[in-house]
């Protein structure tokens, strides 16, 4: 059973890789990327600042769902 942990200071490397794996699928809908993604998390007064970096070769055309 998965437990949601509150007040964590960081994600494990495995959790970061799982997050980035899922994110690649979402980003793939909007961008053609080189496949290299990185994640940076910084503690802030309100929680965390999360920055995801990747190089996009092009922005794909997309339409609003009907």
BELDA-V356145 format. One record per backbone hydrogen bond with DSSP energy under -0.5 kcal/mol. CO is the residue of the C=O (numbers start at 0). NH is the residue of the N-H. If there is no record, write none. Layout:
# BELDA-V356145
co/nh
CO/NH
CO/NH
This chain:
# BELDA-V356145
co/nh
2/4
11/15
12/16
13/17
14/18
15/19
16/20
17/21
18/22
19/23
20/24
21/24
21/25
22/26
23/27
25/28
26/29
26/30
29/59
30/32
31/56
31/57
34/36
35/54
37/52
39/50
41/48
43/46
46/43
47/49
48/41
48/50
50/39
50/52
52/37
53/55
54/33
54/56
57/31
57/59
